[in-house]
Amino acid sequence: AEGFTFVQQGEQVNSGLELNAAGQLSDNLRLTASANLIQARAQDTGTPSYEGHQIVNVPHLRTSVYAHYRLPFLPKLSLLAGWRYASPNTATPNGLVRVPAYNVFDTGFVYATQWTGHALRWQLNVDNVINHFYWRDTGISGGDSYLFPGAPRLARLTLTYEL
């Protein structure tokens, strides 16, 4: 039986900077933020059109900011907000096809209380609140390129009861 033999040639070289920060800015406001700046290049691949391009599915920049704000006039209720960004993303090894950058916004709330002497927490999260269509991931498998769309609006309600 004839088949294919796949051999890795060349290497992926990554360099970049990753920053993360989290903190309580006031009694009611907590923020978490991150930024990733990555240069991922193919080297010594033996295919001139692949050399020096950003690797497939590695955007140059990804950022996110999340806020948790406890309402001062209703301290059991907190509002949640988030923003995620990814720069344009390479979809083919030669760098000729790219998917556009995207911004995704998330929101939600948390209601924390007590029930029978135990902590009770209701949390509603709505990811991609404006239902923005975007290409989340790109890739290659068996010589074929593919795209994965980001998730549409998604609401999740969780209830946590601590014993």
Residue pairs with C-beta under 8 A, 6 or more apart in sequence:
9 44
9 45
9 46
10 42
10 43
10 44
10 45
10 46
10 50
11 42
11 43
11 44
12 40
12 41
12 42
12 43
12 55
13 40
13 41
13 42
13 43
14 38
14 39
14 40
14 58
15 38
15 39
16 36
16 37
16 38
16 39
16 40
17 35
17 36
17 37
18 34
18 35
18 36
18 37
19 34
19 35
19 36
20 32
20 33
20 34
21 31
21 32
21 33
21 34
22 30
22 31
22 32
22 33
23 30
23 31
24 30
25 31
27 70
28 69
28 70
28 71
28 72
29 67
29 68
29 69
29 70
30 67
30 68
30 69
31 65
31 66
31 67
31 68
32 64
32 65
32 66
33 63
33 64
33 65
33 66
34 62
34 63
34 64
35 61
35 62
35 63
36 61
36 62
36 63
37 60
37 61
38 58
38 59
38 60
38 61
38 62
39 54
39 60
40 54
40 55
40 58
41 52
41 53
41 54
41 55
42 50
42 51
42 52
42 53
42 55
42 93
43 51
45 51
47 93
49 93
49 94
50 93
50 94
53 90
53 93
53 94
53 95
54 60
54 90
54 95
55 90
56 90
56 91
56 92
56 93
56 138
56 139
56 140
56 145
57 89
57 90
57 137
57 138
57 139
58 89
58 90
59 86
59 87
59 88
59 89
59 101
60 87
60 88
61 85
61 86
61 87
62 84
62 85
62 86
62 87
63 83
63 84
63 85
64 82
64 83
64 84
64 85
65 82
65 83
66 80
66 81
66 82
66 83
66 106
67 79
67 80
67 81
67 82
68 78
68 79
68 80
68 110
69 78
69 79
69 80
69 81
70 77
70 78
71 77
71 78
71 79
76 111
76 112
76 113
77 109
77 110
77 111
78 109
78 110
78 111
78 112
79 107
79 108
79 109
80 106
80 107
80 108
80 109
80 110
80 125
81 105
81 106
81 107
82 105
82 106
82 107
83 103
83 104
83 105
83 106
84 103
84 104
84 105
84 106
85 101
85 102
85 103
85 104
86 101
86 102
87 101
88 98
88 99
88 100
88 101
89 98
89 99
89 135
89 137
89 138
90 97
90 98
90 138
91 97
91 98
91 99
91 135
91 138
91 145
91 147
92 140
92 145
93 140
97 145
99 134
99 135
99 138
99 147
100 134
100 135
102 132
102 134
102 135
102 136
102 150
103 132
104 127
104 128
104 132
104 134
104 150
105 128
105 129
105 130
105 132
106 125
106 126
106 127
106 128
106 129
107 125
107 126
107 129
108 123
108 124
108 125
108 126
109 123
109 124
110 121
110 122
110 123
111 121
111 122
111 123
112 119
112 120
112 121
112 122
113 119
113 120
113 121
114 120
115 161
118 161
118 162
118 163
119 160
119 161
119 162
120 159
120 160
120 161
120 162
121 158
121 159
121 160
121 161
122 157
122 158
122 159
123 157
123 158
123 159
123 160
124 155
124 156
124 157
125 155
125 156
125 158
126 153
126 154
126 155
127 151
127 153
127 154
127 155
127 156
128 150
128 151
128 152
128 153
128 154
129 153
130 153
131 152
131 153
132 150
133 149
133 150
133 152
134 149
134 150
135 147
135 148
135 149
135 150
136 148
136 149
136 150
136 151
137 147
137 148
138 145
138 146
138 147
138 148
139 145
139 146
139 148
140 146
